Amino acid sequence: MKKGLLYIWQLPQHLLGLLLIKVTDAGRWKTGGIVWYWFDENKNQFTRFFSGVSLGRYILLPYGDMATIKHEHGHSKQSEYLGPLYLVIIGLPSATGNLISRISKTVHKNYYRLPWERWADILGGVDRVGGK
């Protein structure tokens, strides 16, 4: 019952995650006990906007390095805590910061120092040397 309620608590991001899995034709993987979905960056335009995204329990990535998987898993934990507020409190700032970091070297260099990204690193167990 707890899992069902937790799924409903995060329903907006779960619906978006399922939609993205369908649209990108992502395949399911499991690495280090974390389930994630891989989409081929050569076949999908999705990577033009996001290098990876975490929507509830659904983590979508174009590659599978462990630090990124763990970071996105940290975002999944944020989603559990924040429920329907996740998209506004974490999702929007994270997506905006990601896009801005692609055009600003200063933002790019400090991206994972942003509060919501640092929190995801902490929750995911990612230790970035020098804030990278």
Secondary structure, DSSP 8 states (H G I E B T S, - for coil): -HHHHHHHHTHHHHHHHHHHHHHHT-EEEEETTEEEEE--TTT-GGGGT-S-EEETTEEEESS--HHHHHHHHHHHHHHHHHGGGHIIIIIHHHHHHHHHHTT-HHHHHHGGGSHHHHHHHHHHT---GGG-
